[in-house]
Amino acid sequence: MNKIPKLSPQALPRYWVCCFSVNQHSTICGENLTGDKDPVTGLQHPTCFCNLPKTLNQTPPLDDTGKSISCELNKFDSMMSYLACRHELQQVIAIDASFCLFQRAWCIAELVEAHKNMIPQHLKVFSRSKLYGTEEQLRDLRVQDMKATRSEDVDEILCKIPDKDAFNQFLQHLIFDTGGLLDQWHRGDASQQMGGVGRLLKWSRSGFDIWPLWEY
């Protein structure tokens, strides 16, 4: 490990990941809302016993729009706007193998919010073949069909969209147009691969035996 080039903390990227950055103990840790089960034991996943008071979308005190002031679940748009104005923020869109991300209300709302704030967006796809097999499905996306673990979240997102049809049309442009997410991914895929090769070569010159980690 001592042969790996050392980077200063300032050179390392910092990531905001909602499931880690939002305090789950103050929101949803006390419930298994979907009844998810352990795939090995078949038993439902247990809930947390922290007993921390929960603050949800409608927990008082409320602001002028009727949203909870202290809740951490309903401020993704404000948080993204704040960071976009004050930091060099970019959005990494890591697509799962089943492309379920595009069926999740929060994820779609965050894609659109990032585009609205002119935040650079980078698509990470599980595999090229998976993408091609799902492209037609993506053309039928409707925000009205999106899902979330909590129905209140879907309601809150939909109430912010006065014209659902116009939003759906915009979503198609965001994904498929020239300069859209898929177009950027197609154009960036080859250059990213070559960048990866360059980094591996740099590491190999440092004496670190990385080639056993390289898989095609």
C-alpha positions as CSV (number, residue, x, y, z in Angstrom):
1,M,0.0,0.0,0.0
2,N,2.9,2.4,0.6
3,K,3.6,2.4,-3.1
4,I,0.2,3.8,-4.0
5,P,0.6,7.5,-4.8
6,K,-0.6,9.6,-1.8
7,L,-3.1,12.4,-2.4
8,S,-3.8,15.3,-0.1
9,P,-7.3,15.5,1.4
10,Q,-8.0,18.5,-0.8
11,A,-7.3,16.5,-3.9
12,L,-9.9,13.8,-3.0
13,P,-13.5,14.2,-4.3
14,R,-16.2,14.5,-1.7
15,Y,-19.6,12.8,-2.3
16,W,-23.0,13.5,-1.0
17,V,-24.9,10.1,-0.8
18,C,-28.4,10.6,0.5
19,C,-28.7,7.3,2.3
20,F,-25.6,8.2,4.3
21,S,-25.9,12.0,4.5
22,V,-29.6,12.1,5.6
23,N,-30.1,11.0,9.2
24,Q,-32.2,7.9,8.8
25,H,-32.5,7.7,12.6
26,S,-34.5,10.9,12.7
27,T,-36.8,9.7,9.9
28,I,-37.6,6.1,8.9
29,C,-35.4,3.7,10.8
30,G,-38.3,2.6,13.1
31,E,-40.3,1.0,10.2
32,N,-39.8,-1.6,7.5
33,L,-42.3,0.1,5.2
34,T,-42.0,-2.4,2.3
35,G,-41.7,-5.5,4.4
36,D,-38.3,-6.4,2.9
37,K,-37.0,-9.8,4.0
38,D,-33.5,-11.2,4.4
39,P,-32.9,-13.3,1.3
40,V,-31.2,-16.1,3.3
41,T,-33.4,-16.4,6.4
42,G,-36.6,-15.3,4.8
43,L,-37.3,-13.1,7.9
44,Q,-38.3,-9.5,7.7
45,H,-35.4,-7.1,8.3
46,P,-35.7,-5.8,11.9
47,T,-36.2,-2.2,12.6
48,C,-34.0,0.1,14.7
49,F,-34.5,0.5,18.4
50,C,-32.8,3.9,18.8
51,N,-36.1,5.5,19.8
52,L,-34.9,8.8,18.4
53,P,-38.0,11.1,17.7
54,K,-39.0,11.0,14.0
55,T,-39.4,14.2,12.0
56,L,-41.3,13.6,8.8
57,N,-42.8,15.8,6.0
58,Q,-45.6,17.2,8.1
59,T,-44.0,17.3,11.5
60,P,-44.4,20.8,13.1
61,P,-43.2,23.5,13.0
62,L,-44.2,24.1,9.3
63,D,-43.0,26.7,6.9
64,D,-45.3,28.9,4.8
65,T,-45.7,26.2,2.2
66,G,-46.8,23.6,4.8
67,K,-43.5,21.7,4.9
68,S,-41.8,20.6,8.0
69,I,-38.9,22.9,8.9
70,S,-36.8,20.3,10.8
71,C,-37.4,17.4,8.4
72,E,-34.4,16.3,6.4
73,L,-36.4,14.4,3.7
74,N,-38.0,17.3,2.0
75,K,-35.2,19.6,1.2
76,F,-33.3,18.0,-1.7
77,D,-34.0,20.8,-4.1
78,S,-33.0,23.5,-1.6
79,M,-29.8,21.6,-0.8
80,M,-28.9,21.1,-4.5
81,S,-29.5,24.8,-5.3
82,Y,-27.4,25.9,-2.3
83,L,-24.5,23.6,-3.2
84,A,-24.7,24.6,-6.9
85,C,-24.3,28.3,-6.0
86,R,-21.4,27.9,-3.5
87,H,-19.4,24.8,-4.5
88,E,-18.1,23.1,-7.6
89,L,-20.8,20.5,-7.6
90,Q,-21.3,17.7,-10.1
91,Q,-23.9,14.9,-10.1
92,V,-22.9,11.3,-10.5
93,I,-25.9,9.2,-11.7
94,A,-25.0,5.6,-10.9
95,I,-27.6,3.4,-12.7
96,D,-28.4,0.0,-11.2
97,A,-28.4,-3.1,-13.4
98,S,-32.2,-3.1,-13.6
99,F,-32.5,0.6,-14.4
100,C,-35.0,0.9,-11.4
101,L,-33.5,4.4,-10.7
102,F,-35.6,5.8,-13.5
103,Q,-38.8,4.5,-11.7
104,R,-37.9,6.2,-8.4
105,A,-39.6,9.6,-7.8
106,W,-36.8,11.1,-5.8
107,C,-34.1,10.1,-8.3
108,I,-36.0,11.6,-11.2
109,A,-36.7,14.8,-9.3
110,E,-33.0,15.1,-8.5
111,L,-32.0,14.6,-12.1
112,V,-34.3,17.4,-13.2
113,E,-33.2,19.7,-10.3
114,A,-29.5,19.2,-11.2
115,H,-30.2,20.1,-14.9
116,K,-32.3,23.2,-13.8
117,N,-29.3,24.4,-11.7
118,M,-26.9,23.7,-14.5
119,I,-25.0,21.1,-12.4
120,P,-22.8,18.9,-14.7
121,Q,-24.2,15.4,-14.8
122,H,-22.3,12.1,-15.3
123,L,-24.0,8.9,-16.1
124,K,-22.5,5.6,-14.9
125,V,-24.1,2.5,-16.5
126,F,-23.8,-1.1,-15.4
127,S,-23.2,-2.3,-19.0
128,R,-23.7,-1.1,-22.5
129,S,-26.0,-4.1,-23.3
130,K,-28.2,-3.4,-20.4
131,L,-28.6,0.2,-21.6
132,Y,-29.6,-0.8,-25.1
133,G,-32.1,-3.3,-23.8
134,T,-33.8,-0.7,-21.6
135,E,-33.8,2.3,-24.0
136,E,-37.4,1.7,-25.2
137,Q,-38.6,1.4,-21.6
138,L,-37.1,4.8,-20.8
139,R,-39.1,6.4,-23.6
140,D,-42.3,5.5,-21.7
141,L,-41.3,7.2,-18.5
142,R,-44.1,9.2,-16.8
143,V,-43.6,11.0,-13.5
144,Q,-47.1,10.0,-12.5
145,D,-45.9,6.3,-12.4
146,M,-42.9,6.9,-10.2
147,K,-42.6,5.2,-6.9
148,A,-41.1,5.9,-3.5
149,T,-40.9,4.0,-0.2
150,R,-43.2,6.5,1.4
151,S,-46.4,7.7,-0.5
152,E,-46.0,11.1,1.1
153,D,-42.8,11.6,-0.8
154,V,-44.5,10.9,-4.1
155,D,-47.3,13.3,-3.3
156,E,-44.8,16.1,-2.3
157,I,-42.9,15.7,-5.5
158,L,-46.0,15.6,-7.7
159,C,-47.4,18.7,-6.1
160,K,-44.3,20.7,-7.2
161,I,-45.1,19.8,-10.9
162,P,-48.1,21.8,-12.1
163,D,-47.9,20.4,-15.7
164,K,-47.1,16.7,-15.6
165,D,-47.1,16.2,-19.4
166,A,-44.7,19.1,-19.9
167,F,-42.4,17.6,-17.2
168,N,-42.5,14.2,-18.9
169,Q,-41.6,15.8,-22.2
170,F,-38.7,17.6,-20.6
171,L,-37.6,14.4,-19.0
172,Q,-37.4,12.8,-22.4
173,H,-35.3,15.7,-23.7
174,L,-33.0,15.4,-20.7
175,I,-32.4,11.7,-21.3
176,F,-32.4,11.4,-25.1
177,D,-31.6,14.8,-26.8
178,T,-28.2,15.7,-28.2
179,G,-26.2,16.8,-25.2
180,G,-28.6,14.8,-22.9
181,L,-27.6,12.2,-20.4
182,L,-27.3,9.3,-22.9
183,D,-25.6,11.3,-25.5
184,Q,-23.0,12.5,-23.0
185,W,-22.5,9.0,-21.8
186,H,-22.0,7.7,-25.4
187,R,-19.5,10.4,-26.1
188,G,-17.7,10.1,-22.8
189,D,-17.5,6.4,-22.6
190,A,-14.5,5.9,-24.8
191,S,-12.6,8.8,-23.3
192,Q,-13.3,7.6,-19.8
193,Q,-12.0,4.1,-20.7
194,M,-8.8,5.6,-22.1
195,G,-8.5,7.7,-19.0
196,G,-8.7,4.6,-16.9
197,V,-6.0,2.9,-18.9
198,G,-3.8,6.0,-18.4
199,R,-4.3,5.8,-14.6
200,L,-3.4,2.2,-14.6
201,L,-0.2,2.8,-16.5
202,K,0.7,5.6,-14.1
203,W,0.2,3.3,-11.1
204,S,2.2,0.5,-12.8
205,R,5.1,2.9,-13.3
206,S,5.0,3.6,-9.5
207,G,5.9,-0.1,-9.0
208,F,2.4,-1.1,-7.7
209,D,1.3,-4.4,-9.2
210,I,-2.1,-3.5,-10.3
211,W,-2.5,-5.7,-13.4
212,P,-4.1,-8.6,-11.6
213,L,-7.0,-6.2,-10.8
214,W,-7.6,-5.4,-14.5
215,E,-10.6,-7.2,-16.0
216,Y,-12.1,-6.9,-19.4
